[in-house]
Amino acid sequence: MIPETGIMRRNAEFERDFFDKPYEIFNNLSEAISWVHGVLRNNH
């Protein structure tokens, strides 16, 4: 999740508590892509 506003970030933080899959909040796409690569490496 890459929220564009503070409200979107707070909503994402709230929703994370109810989501049972890997879920993170990032400041930019590069961070998100790096995280996904790490998740994929760890699951295979």
C-alpha positions as a Python dict, from the first residue, in 0.01 Angstrom:
ca = {
    (1, 'M'): (0, 0, 0),
    (2, 'I'): (136, 341, -95),
    (3, 'P'): (-99, 597, 56),
    (4, 'E'): (-111, 944, -98),
    (5, 'T'): (-243, 1129, 206),
    (6, 'G'): (-227, 1108, 584),
    (7, 'I'): (-588, 991, 599),
    (8, 'M'): (-514, 711, 354),
    (9, 'R'): (-214, 607, 567),
    (10, 'R'): (-422, 598, 886),
    (11, 'N'): (-692, 394, 711),
    (12, 'A'): (-429, 150, 584),
    (13, 'E'): (-283, 117, 934),
    (14, 'F'): (-631, 37, 1068),
    (15, 'E'): (-706, -214, 790),
    (16, 'R'): (-373, -390, 846),
    (17, 'D'): (-508, -519, 1180),
    (18, 'F'): (-780, -716, 998),
    (19, 'F'): (-579, -847, 702),
    (20, 'D'): (-422, -1191, 750),
    (21, 'K'): (-180, -1178, 456),
    (22, 'P'): (151, -991, 423),
    (23, 'Y'): (60, -622, 427),
    (24, 'E'): (284, -320, 460),
    (25, 'I'): (259, 52, 408),
    (26, 'F'): (526, 227, 203),
    (27, 'N'): (630, 579, 119),
    (28, 'N'): (719, 501, -241),
    (29, 'L'): (704, 236, -510),
    (30, 'S'): (1073, 143, -479),
    (31, 'E'): (1027, 43, -115),
    (32, 'A'): (716, -158, -205),
    (33, 'I'): (892, -345, -486),
    (34, 'S'): (1188, -430, -262),
    (35, 'W'): (952, -563, 5),
    (36, 'V'): (762, -778, -246),
    (37, 'H'): (1085, -930, -374),
    (38, 'G'): (1176, -1019, -15),
    (39, 'V'): (836, -1176, 50),
    (40, 'L'): (863, -1381, -269),
    (41, 'R'): (1214, -1501, -180),
    (42, 'N'): (1103, -1608, 166),
    (43, 'N'): (798, -1798, 40),
    (44, 'H'): (972, -2006, -227),
}
